[in-house]
Amino acid sequence: MSKKFSISGIASSAYVHIPFCRRRCFYCDFPVSVVGDRLRGETSGTISQYVEVLCQEIAMTPAFGQPLKTIFFGGGTPSLLSIEQLQRILTELQKHFGIASGAEISMEIDPGTFDLAHIVGYRSAGVNRVSLGVQAFQEELLQRAGRSHSVEDIFAAVELIHQVEIPVFSLDLISGLPHQSLDQWQDSLLKAVAIAPTHISIYDLTIEPGTAFGRYYKPGDTPLPTDEATVKMYQMGQQVLTSAGYEHYEISNYAQPDHQCRHNRVYWENRPYYGFGMGAASYVQGKRFTRPRKTKEYYQWVQAGGVIDCDVTPPKEVLLETLMLGLRLAEGLSLAALTAAYGEAKVEEICRYLQLYFEKGWVEVTRGRLRLIDPQGFLFSNVVLAELFEKLG
């Protein structure tokens, strides 16, 4: 099996989950803990306790000798951490694993949850990439999505980021929101481009069971945009952002040259990574494991020794994961690496199952790589992948 697709590689990336939010957004099904509008790391015993347990988990996790090259603080709302709490976590990671020189240290931040002192402190602690959860530039859409920030908060946050000169600045938008029009979507795209972040992520709204939106709406029903409208939104995003100089390097992600998210590429390339915190997933020594999603159960799991009680991922599942994740990238997958890992017959079988999509112009082989064609291949990626899972599963 080739090194790239090996399930025994040494992890050099870490995801750290910070679950706290001011409120739960109506579309969110992530493991979060709501603390309200007044509390944050400096004033919340709940957050302080969580940081201590999180650091316990980090300290008792086996290290395999490779310093961390990427660290990603996701949530939740990591920008509710105090500077000291962020530094405490990074110190524990440094002490236990080591952090490589030039490591990418990313942090999700939400408008209205930090001030200049916070962002300066985060930067001084080592954060060199931030991802700002904007989602929309229209007040009414933010309110309908249950977001805690305003449009004014967005521009105030952008100003703070520019003041501190964070090297890599990403901005998140959501398409397909209830009542969202094509004009509003175009307005959000143009405002995002005018801000000029080095990276932009666009996520199409998914209605998840158990969320507020899951109770309010059914996919395809008014006031959600029609399927035709969401396709137009995706195409518009691709056209506006690539015209502005962004590279469409992954289904949902755009970057200025040399500003792709190194941490997320670890996922898309199906490489191993550590995971820490409530609900965090990890992929270490061939084992995929998700920690308990509830605070009490997570604390109990850590106190019991944090045992990773799951089997090594079977080779067939590794292949399916490799295809599902790797085809999200514009560059696709190396046929030579696939052949080295799984054999020429298996690669020929995969290409045979994709023949219809080659003919449709959704999939191609170019420069020895199997890839989806932008935008149609990306748009219908679920159809392509479903075919592969059905035939190979």
ABEGO torsion letter per residue (X at the ends): XBAAABAABBBABBBBBBABBABBBAABABBBBBAEAABBAAABAAAAAAAAAAAAAAAABBBAGBBBABBBBBOEBAAABBAAAAAAAAAAAAAAAEBBBGBBBBBBBBBGABBAAAAAAAAAAGBABBBBBAGBABAAAAAAAGBABBAAAAAAAAAAAAAAGBABBBBBBBBGBBGBBAAAAAAAAAAAAAAGBABBBBBBBBBBBGBAAAAABBBGBOABBBAAAAAAAAAAAAAAAAAAGBBBABAABBBBBGABBAAAAAAAAGBBBBBBEBGBBBBBGGBBBBBBABAAAAAAAAAAGGBBBBBBBBAAAAAAAAAAAAAABAAEBBAAAAAAAAEAAAAAAAAAAAAAAAAAGABBBBGGBBBBBOAAAAAAAAAAAAAAAAAAX
